Amino acid sequence: MRYILTPQQMRDAEQAAFQAGVSPLLLMETAARAAFEQLKALLPGGGRVIFACGPGNNGGDGLAMARMWYAAGQEAVVVLPAAPTTADAQTNLRYAQALGIPIVDRITGPADAAVDALFGTGFHGSIRAGSVMGELVEAINGLGCPVLSVDIPSGMDGLTGHAAGLCVRADQTVTFHAAKQGLIFTDHPGLVGRLIVADIGLAPAPGIPWPDSLSDLLPPRAANAHKGTCGRAVLHAGSPGMAGAAVMAALGCLRAGAGLVTVVCPREIVPILQTAVPNAMCRAAEERPDLRCDARLLGCGLAETEETWRELVCLHDESTPEVWDAGALNLLAAHPQALGPNAYITPHLGEAARLLGKEIPAIAADLPAAARALSEKYRCSAVLKSHVTVICSWDGALAVNTAGSPALAKGGSGDALSGILTALLAQGLRGQSAMRAACLWLGRAGEIAAEKYGVRSALTADVIACLGDAEREAYD
């Protein structure tokens, strides 16, 4: 299990190490060595590397990396626009000077790679065009060579991920000990490039869990399993013109392993469901069927009417796991009420804005806070969907999922997720385990579908079909 830390939590972890007797200079050397190894992998043939170093400890990391690159027989040039202000960075500057590494105040000449070590995760504010640092950032971005950022791309806020001014555009970012919150929630993921988390020997620190192994979350199926032991799921979904939402939810539910799936939908779209999802049973909503189930899904493609809301109120059962999505969420926003610890809501940003009575930018600016607010207001667990997904269980515990692909940027992806989550709940998973598994499973299936069909061409049905590939991969 990986974790996501705020910059302050990272500073606390470092201070705990220092108080335990770890030398700050040794920790800098360890971090620099980890980043140096990534530089070697980025530029396996060696070459001329420019190390842009700021005045703080981030710059000290860069100076130490320059020494290591030079000692490996490669050409290193340090760009140092201002004198180091910390003792450990000053020590590494003296080491570099003693070796005769060129130290200049601006970028000159071409490079095979560049290392950005200007600012660390404590950076706030903006790098202005025309300033010394602004000209340096623009020069790094204009080199036309691979760029490795140390800890975070310079110009990005380590807490929020915002880049208010100029920012280095990294091909890779190597961060230390744990991913920083800004790197995960940034609305500029293209500036981060490939994110690498390097171990530097610090003790585990509390943070937001960041699961990366489906096999740790998804229990293996018993050898003697049959449809009656794998969960009964009932999906109240679909309406004329929105039958596809019910189809995607039902397909996701079946592919995620639910033993028996019944879709309750308007009579006129029953033939569509029976044709598109023959493995699922269908019942006409007009019959008001009273069906026993282990988990229930409410909302995908439902007509958003007052009559539908009255039906949802009648169906709501705090003793049964329920997933609320799409139309059910919009109706819930108009009729706010507590749902209980067995309920799971799965809003995207627009739905979350309606549920909280806020504007979308305010939701996007702080996804963890929004997920917690949703959980608190509706007394339930919340899965807040964006370019990363924030999970908040009804007791306030957070987790994050970053698996996924732009291939998921199509109508129906949310319906598929709701179906997967319902299936896992029907099979007995609960709370964060169910939510983490559902999000990670769909995200990885989206990545596989993108590889097979392309990020533009992959359909939601293709993603659902790749759930099996993702499951097999997890257990290989």
VENPE-V837351 format. One line per field, one symbol per residue. ss: DSSP state (a for helix, b for strand, c for the rest). phi: phi as a letter, one per 20 degrees, with the letter a starting at -180 (. if undefined). psi: psi as a letter, one per 20 degrees, with the letter a starting at -180 (. if undefined). Layout:
ss: ???
phi: ???
psi: ???
This chain:
ss: cbbbbcaaaaaaaaaaaaaccccaaaaaaaaaaaaaaaaaaacccccbbbbbbcccaaaaaaaaaaaaaaacccbbbbbbccccccaaaaaaaaaaaaaccbbbccccccccbbbbbccccccccccccccaaaaaaaaaaccccbbbbbcccccccccccccccccccccbbbbbccbbaaaaacccaaaacbbbbbcccccccccbbbcccaaaacccccccccaaaccbbbbbccccccaaaaaaaaaaaaaccccbbbbbbcaaaaaaaaaaccccbbbbaaacccccccbbbbcccccccaaaaaaaaaacccccbbbbccaaaaaaaaccccccccbbbccbaaaaaaaacccaaaaaacaaaaaaaaaaaaccbbbbbcccbbbbcccccbbbbccccaaaccccaaaaaaaaaaaaaaccccaaaaaaaaaaaaaaaaaaaaaaaccccccaaaaaacaaaaaaaaac
phi: .ecddfgffffffffffffeoffgffffffffffffffffffcfempecededeeeffffgffffffffffendeccedcfbffddffffffffgfffenfgccdbfcmfbeacdececefefcnbeefnfgfffffffffefmcgcdeemaffoeffeenfcfcfbfdeebcdddmbfegffeegecfffemfecddfcnefgcfaefcfccfffddffeffdfbgfddnddddebnagncfffffffffffffeoffcccddbggfdggfffffcffeeccfffelfddfbebcdcpfmffecffffffffffgcfedgcddblgffffffecgbfdofedcdceegffffffdmceggffffbfffffffffffdlbecdeebfcdddcffenfdbcddfqbgfeebgoffffffffffffffeofblfgffffffffffffffffffednfeefegfffffegfffffgfdf
psi: prqpqrhghghghghhgghijpphhhhgggghgghghhgghhmhjaapppoopaiahghhghghgggggghjjrpppponiqqqiqghhhghghgghhikpporjrpqrrqhrqpolgqaijprbqoqpirghghgghgghjhkrqpoqogqppippighjqnhcqqpoqhqpoqpgqqqghhgjqjlhhhhbpppoppjjqqqqpapqmqjohhihoqqpqhkqrhiijpppponqqrpikhhghgggggggghjjpgpppporqhijghgghghmhiqqqqphhilpnppriqqpphojqpmrhggghggghhpoiippqpprdhhghhhhimpqphrijqpqmqagghhgghikrqghhghhngghggghggghjlaqpoopbhqppporijipqrqpiqaqihimqphghggghggggghghjiqrbhggggggghggghhhgghhhgiqhhiprhhgghhihhghgghhj.
